[in-house]
Amino acid sequence: MNLDIHDWIEALGPAERVLDVGSGAGSFPGAAFTCRMFALDEDPAAFAGGGGWRAVGRADRIPFRDASFDLLVCHHALEHLENLDESLREMARVLNPGGRCYFAFPNGYGLCDAVYRWVFEGGGHVQRFRREEIVRELEQRLGVRLVRWQKLYSSFVYLRRLMELLADPPPDLQKRLLAIARWPRWTIAAAQWVLYVGTRTLDRGFGRDLAVYGWAFYFARGATEATATEQPGFVNVCPYCGAGQEARPAERRWGVACRCGNCRRWYPYCPPWRGTV
């Protein structure tokens, strides 16, 4: 059974604390946990209308005392941190001696991130990571051991959100997006479907990882596992909301479409292959 970050959070008691680094509006919208969840982001606007414990601050200057958190979460934020060296030092400082941490971020050398960076002229991604190199660095810098990891498959959902953005464009739209805005909307939708189906077809047939956009990593201090366990990845990911789901229990239609368990929309079904579910 796959380990999920919710499993770690839900196992924590009322006196235990979680720090969501680079949280934006929060990595777990709508979720209710027993533990004390602190969100950290340098943009005060990210917390507009939000509840819970929130702190305005930077990852390279975390405004909390040493060893004050039982779990660190860095969910699609590490690639945005300009001062990575000091940020990792700060994360190591605030994690308690028996703590755990969870990271998820894109493969900076993969197809999905390359398309994203081209479309959004970087899109705020200032760091690029390769899996083995960043795992080694995180283990050394944070004093942790990798215990579980899995590949994260893309639905290229940012192209769907691009269409929503262009429907009501802000006045400060980037130059490339202004050019894309002149394209017929159906071409952007078509590009998403071609990328979604095409990458999975090539991955299944030729053992590639073109549909993989990144990874999720589970680390722990004091872990004794000799090698980390790779969990199977969810190859069926909703192109409308980005939620992944296991293929076997998914609601299906005619064997070619499945229904998202989150937004309830239908999209192309992909039979899992080795290393996927």
N, C-alpha and C positions, 0 to 999 in steps of 0.2 A: 504493500500500500504506500502511495506517495506521501511523503512528509510535506505539509503545507505550512507557511509561516503562521497562519492562524492557529495551528496546533501548538506551536511554541508560545504564542501570546496567550491563548486560552488556558494554558497550564500554569500561568503565573497568578499569584495571589494578590490580594488588595495592597499589601505592603511593597510589592515589587514594581519596578519602574522600567518603562520602555522609552527609548529616544528614537523618534522618527526624523532622521537627518535629511535636510533638503526636502521637507515634506510637501511643499506647496499647500494646497487646501487640506492635505492629509492623505496618507496612503491607503486608509481603510474607511472610506466614507460610509456612514450609516452603521458601522459595526459598533457593538457595545461589548467592552471587555471589563473584567473584574480588576485587572491591574491598572496602574497609573500610567497613562499614555501621554508623553510630552512630544509636541510637534515643534520642530525647529526650522525656521526659514528666514532668509534675510529680507524678504519682501513682506512688509506689513499688510499689503493688500491681499496676500494669499490667505489671510485669516479672516477676511470679512465675512461676518455672519456665522463663523464657526464657534464651537464650544470646546470644552476640555482645557487641558493645560497647554498653553502655547507660549513660545518664546521667539522673539525676533532676534536673530543673530546669525553669524556665519559659521560654517563648518570648520574653518581654520581658527576660530576663537569661540569655542563652545562655552556658553555662560553657565556651566555647572561644575561642581566640585569633583575632585578625583574619585574614581570608583563608585559613581553614583547611579549607574544603570546596570540592570540585569540582562537587558537585551538591547542591541542597536539594530535599527532597520535603516537601510539606505537603498530605497527603491527607485531606481532610474534617476539617481541624483549624482552618482560618482562621475559620470561623463561630463557633468556640467561644472565641476569644481575646478576653478583655475589654480588654486594653491593646493594641489593634491598632497604634496609632501606634508605640509603642516596640518592639513585636514585629517590625514591618517594618524598623525601623532596625537591630535586632540581626541580622536575616537578611541585610541588605545588608552589614553589617560582616563576617560570617563567610564570605561567599561570595567565592571568589577572583576576580581580575580577568577571567579567561576562563571563569568558571563558568556553569552552567546551573541552572534551577530549574523545578520542576513543581508546579502547584497544581490541586486539584480541590475544588469546593465547590458547594453548592446555590444555585439562584436564589432569593434570599430573598423574592421577590415572585411566585413560581410556585405552582401548585396543590399540588404534592407537598410542598413545605416548609410550606405553610399547613396542610395536613392533619396533618403531623407535629407542628407546633408546637401545634395544637389538642389532639391526642390526648395528647401528653406534656407539656403545659403549658410549652411552650418547648423542652424536651428538651435544654437546654444551648446552644441556638443564640442567641447574644447579638449577632451581627452579621448584617446583611442586605446583599446585594450585587446590583447590576445589572451586566451583563456589560461594557458599554463603559466604565462608570465605574471598575470595579475593575481592568480591564486597564490603563487609563491610570494609575491610582494605583500599581500594581505596577511598571510600566515606569519611572515617575519615581522612586519610592522605592528600588527595588533596582538601578537603572541597567541594566536589561535591555530586550530587545526580544522581543515575541511572535513566534514562528516558526510554531507550529501550535496548533490548538485544535479541540475537537469538543464536540458536545452529548452529554450523558449522559442516557439514557432510564431512567425509573423502572419498577420492578415493584411499587412500594409494599410492598417486602419487610418493612418495619418493622411492618406489620399482621400478617404471619405471625409475626414475633418477639414481637409483643404477645400473641398467643394462647399462645405458649410461656411467656411471663412470667406470664400469668394462670393457667396450669395449676399453678404453684407460686409464688404471689405472695409477695414479701418483706413484712415487717411495716410498712415505712415507705412503702408504696405511696401515690402522690399521690391527691388527692381525686377528680380526674376519672377516673383509672384504676380506683378503687374503684367508681365508678358504672358504668363500662364493663364491669367484671367481672361485673355482674349480667345483662348481655346474654347471650342464647344464643350459643355460640361460632360457630355457623353464620352469624350475621349479620356477624361480623367477616370471616370467610372470603369471604362473598358481597360485602362492600364492596370487598375487595381485587380480586376478579375483575371487578366492575363498573367500578372505576377503571382497571384494567389494559386491559380490552378497550374500554371507552368512550372513554378519552382517545386511544387510538390510532386509533379509528374517526373521531373528530372531527378529529384532526390530519391524517389522510390525506385526508379529504373536504373540509376547509375551510382547510387550510394553517396550522393552529394549532400551538402548542408545549405543549399541556396535559400530554403525557406526558414532557416534558423536565424533569428535576429539577435539573439544573445543568450544569456545564461542566468540561472538563479543559483546562488551558493549559500550553504548553511555551514557556519563555522562555530566552533566552541572552544573555550579555554579548558585545558585539562582533558581533552578528548584522547582516547587511547586507540582509536581505530587505525589500523596499519594503512588502509587505503580507503578513500571516500567512495561511497556508493552512488552510482549514476542512476537517477530515477528516469523512467520513460517520460518523454515529453508529450504534451497534448498537441497533436497535429491538426485537429479541427479547432480553429480559432475564428470567432465571429468577425467578418469584415465590417460590421456596422458598429459594434461596441468594443471589440477587442478581447472579449472573454473567451478563454479556452475551456474545452470540455472533453471528457473521456468519450471515445467513440462508442463503446459497447452499450451504455445505457441511454445514449442520446436518442431523442425522438427523430425518426427518419421517414422519408417519403420516397418511395420507388427506388430506394437504394442509391440515389444520386444527390439527395439533399438532406440536411439535418437542421434541426431547430435549435437556436441558441437558448440555453437555459436561463440566460440573464435578460436579454431584450426581446426574446421570443420571435425573432425574425429567422427566415429560412436562408440558407446559403449552401454552396456545394459541399457535399460530404466526401471526405477522403478516408478510405480504408487505411487503418494503421499498418505500419510495417515494423521491422525489427527496431527496437529502441523507442517506439512510440505507442501511445494508447489512444 
